[in-house]
Amino acid sequence: MLNSPNLDFLDGQVILLTGGTGSLGKTITRILLEVSKAKKIIIFSRDELKQFEMQNQFAEIDTQDRLRYFLGDVRDKERCMMAFKSVDFIIHAAALKQVPAAEYNPFEFIRTNILGAQNVIEASIERNVKQVMALSTDKAANPINLYGATKFCSDKLFVAGNQYSGQQNTRFSVVRYGNVVGSRGSVIPFFLKERNSGVLPVTHKDMTRFWISLEQAANFVLNCKRIMKGQEIFIPKIPSMKIIDLANFMSQGKCKIEEIGIRPGEKMHEVMVPEETSRTTLEFDEFFIIKPSVKMHNIPDYWEKGSMCQEGFQYSSDSNTQWLNNKDVLSEIKNLNLPGTQDFLNSLG
């Protein structure tokens, strides 16, 4: 599911991406244009400059004129209602995401991540959208920061949305994953830039994180659409890495590693399946599914093929069985082709 190119289940569908000008949105859009036979792909976002830049970026591969751009904000339900007309499938990626910014601007994060989620749910039901996949984060599991708390609430809203849809049969599911390698604000682009200063700052030498590439995250989201029934939280099995190990590899002995302390709202390790949800979590070969703790009356309990996790199980970045190595990191850096990449590759000798 992390690398499956078969998207025939999207044939003829109208797909809308909220926050579609972001790193993941653009990756999903490229895959849809190159692989799928989707009828139309709508980018719904609030920044006209990013839409203009994306339109130029995708002009050559949008050979069948399938891309549409719709200015709007998920905070505005009326605008959502207009954008969602005749849409079959929505990928909800719009969110405010920076952890420290959330600590200082909590009202703004609540308006976008929680009230915006409510608008997407209500507009989807009223416009008879068939399926909605909301994107979440590992920070929504046992949240300790405002950003994680807003995404936890958002996850709950989307799962409960299956009850609210009633006879409309709109189905809502959630995909939760870890840090996306190369996305805006992620640590690899930051380290590539900071190498020029001779210092790579890390918050704590023991900190670990889950890692997933943009390509893997995009494919996982799309393939979860293929098997979703509504109410699930999908969680991919992905590797972990220590931030200090990443810094040492990218330094190549030429930078000082400076420990600066944990930032406001940060965890030492991330969790994607909390111990408290183990009794409702099913394990599959490539992913987990967290079922709702509240029985959904209009959706049968259909995941009998999965193996129920043992009570007390926890899927955490520090106790993970999969770990990234330097070869994996190097491959991802080459694929990203970000500013500073060539200088780093030259340093490898």
N, C-alpha and C positions, 0 to 999 in steps of 0.2 A: 504493500500500500504506500510505502514511502517513495517508490520509484516507478509505479505502474503507469504506462503511457496510454492505456486503453480507456478512452473517454466516450465510448459509443452511447452510454446512457445519457449523454448531454445533447444528443442529436436533436436539432430543431428547437431547442429551448432558448428562452430569453433569460439572461443571467445579469444580475445587478450586483455590483460590489460597492458597499459603502466604504469610504476611506480608500478608494481604489487607486489613488496616486501614490500610496506608500510603497515601500520596498516589496512587501509580500503581495500587495494588490497588483503591482506591475508584473511580478513573476507569474502570478496566476493568469493574468491577462495574456501574457506571451504564450503560455502553455495552451490556453483556450484557443488562441488564434492559430497556433501551429499544429495542434493535435486534434482539437474537437471540431464538430460540425454544429456548434451552437449557432442559433439563428442570429442572435444579437447579444452584445456585451455592453452594459451600461456602467459607466464610471460615475458614481455619485460622491462628490466631495465639495469642500467649501473654498478651495484655493484656485482661482482662475489661472494663475501663473503656472502652477504645477500641472493643471489640465492642459494648458497650451504646450508646455514642455513634453508632456507625455504624448500628446497628439503628434508632435513632430518626431518623437522617438519611435512611435509605432507605425508611422505612415507607410513604410516599406513593407511591413509584414501584414498590415490590414488590407490585403489585396481584394477582399470581397466587401469592403466598406461595412463591416459589422460593428465597429466601435462607435459608441455614442457617449457624449459627455454632458452631465447634468449637474449644474451648480446647486448646492443645497447643503443643509446642516441637519444632522439627525436630531438636533434640539428642536427643529421646526417640523411638527407633525404634518401640517398642511403640505409642506414641500415634499415630505416623504410620501404622502398620499398621491401626489401628482406623479412622482418618480416611479412608484411601484405599480402603476397601472399596467396590466397585461404581462407582468413579470412572473416567470415560473420558479426561479431559484434565486435567493439572496445570500450572498456571503457578507456578513456584517463584520467588517474589519475596522470601522471608524472608532477611534478611542484616543483619549489623552493618556500617555503611557509613561512619562518620566517620573520615577519614584520620588526624587527630591522635590520636583516641581509640585507634585501632589501634596506634599506635606505643607507647602507654603500657600497653595491655591486650592484648598479642598472643595470649595463651592463650585469652581469651574469643572473639576473632575466629576463631581456628582451630577452636574447638569448634562455633561456629555455621556459619561459611561453608564449612569443609572437611568436618568430620565430619558436620555437618548435611546437606550435599550427599550424602554417602555414604548416610546414612539414607534420604533421599528416593529415591535411586536404587534401593537394595535393597528398600525397601517398595513402590515402584512395580512392580518386577519381580514380587515375590511376590504382589501383589494384581492382577496382570494389567492394569494401567493401560495404555491404548493409546498415549498420547502425553504427553510431558513437555517443557515449554519452560522452560528456566532463564534467568533474567535476569542479565546480566553488566554490565560497565562498561568504559569506555575505559581505566580505570586497570589493567585486567588485561593490557593489551598492553605488553610490555616493562616490567613493574612495577618500581618503585623503592621503594614503600612496602608495609607489611605488609598493608593492606587490598587493594591491587592484587594482591599475591602470593597471598592467599587466594582471590581470585576467579579468578586464573589457574589455580590448582589445581582449583577448582570446575569451570571450563570444561573442563579436561582430563578430569575425572571423568565429566562428563555426556556428552562425546563418546565416551569409552571405554565408557560404560554400554551402548551399542548392541551391543558385543561380549558383555558379561556377560548380556544378556537372553536369549540363546540361542533356544530354541524358544518362549519366551513372547512374542516379537515386540513387546515394549515399545520404543518409539522415543524417543530423547532428542535434542533440539537446543538451541541457545543463541542468545539475542538479545543483542548488545552495542551499547550506544548511549552518548551523551555525557551532559552535565548536563541534567537535566530542569527546565525553567523552572517555578518555582513549587512544586517539591516541598519537603518538609520539609528545612530546612538549606541550601536553595539561596540564591544570592546576591541575587536580586531581592527576596524578602521581607525579607532582612537589610538591604538598602539602603533599602527603604521605611521600615523601623523607624529606621535610623540617621540618616535625613534630619533628624529632630527634634533631633539633637545638634549639627548643623552640620558634622559631619565624616563623610566616607565613606572608610573604610580600604580600600586595595587592597594586595595582596601585592607586585606588581611591575608596572611600567608596560607591559612588553612581553608579559605573560602572555596567552595565548589559550585558549579553550575551545570545544568543540563544544556546540551548543544544540539541544534538541528540546522541544516542548511536551508536556504531559501527554497531551493528546488524540492527538497524533501518535504518541507512544510506545505508548500503549494500542492504537491501531489497527494499528500495525506488528506488535506482538506477536501480536495475534489473527490477522492475515492471514498471518503466517509459519506459523502453525499449519495454515493451509489448504494450503500448498505443501510443508511439511516432509516429508522422508523419513527423517530421522534422521542424525546425525553432523555437521550443518552448524553453523557459527557465522554467523548473519545480522547484517549491519551496514548500517543505513540511511544514505543519503546526506543529510546534514544540514548546516546552515550553521555557521560559526564566528563568534566575536566577540572583540575585545580587551576584557578586563575594565576597562581604563582608559576605553575608549570608552563602555561601559555606565555607569560611574560618572559620567562627565562629562554624559551625557544625563540621568541621574536627578538629578544635582545641580542642573541648570538655573542654574548660576552662583551658587547660594545656599549651597553647602557647600564646605568645604575638602577637597581630595583628598589623603589622607595615605598615603604608601607605607610599609608596616610590615614588609616583608620576607617572603620565602617561608616558609610554615609547615612544620613537620616532615613529611617524606614527600611534599611537593608537587612536581609537575613544572612547568616553564615552559610547555610545550605538551603536549597530549595526542595520543595515537596510537590509531587503531582498527584499522588494518591495518599491522602492522610490516613493514619491508622484508624481514625474514627469512622471512615467510610469503607473500611476493608470488608465489612459484612455485606455491602451492596456492590462490590466490585468484582467484575468478571475478567479473567485473563485469557487472551488469545495469543497466537504466535507472534504477532507484530504490534499488538496494542492492548490496552485495557479499556473497559467500559465501566463507568460508574453509573449505576441505575439510580433513579430517584428514591429518596427515603419515603416519600409519600406515594402511595399507589395511584397511578393514573387510570381512572375508570374507563376512559375511551381508548386505551392502548394496551394490548395483551402483553404479557411477560414472555417475550419471544426469543430471548438470548440463551436458550438451553444449551447451545453448542459450546459456550464458554465454560471455563473452569472457575468455580467460585474461589476467590482468594481466602486464605486462612485468616481468621479473626486476629487482628493485631498486625497484619501485613502493612507495610508502608513503602511507597516508591519514592525514594529520596536521592538527591544528587550525591550525597556522601557515601551511601551504602549501595549504590548502583553496581550491577555486575558488568556493565559495558563502560569502557573508558576510551576517550580519544587519545591517539598517540601523535607524535610529531609528524608522521607521514600523512595522517588524516588532515591535520591542520594545514600542512603545506599544500595539499591538494585543494583545500577550500580557498586558501589565499590566492592560488593561481587562478581558480575559477572566478573569483570576485573581481580581479583586475582593477583594484582600487588605486587611488593616488598613493604613492609610496611603495607599491608592490614590487616594481622593478628594482628599486634600491635595496629592498629586503632580499630579493632573490640573488642579487649580486653579492650580498654579504655572506651568502651560504658557500661561496667559493666554487 
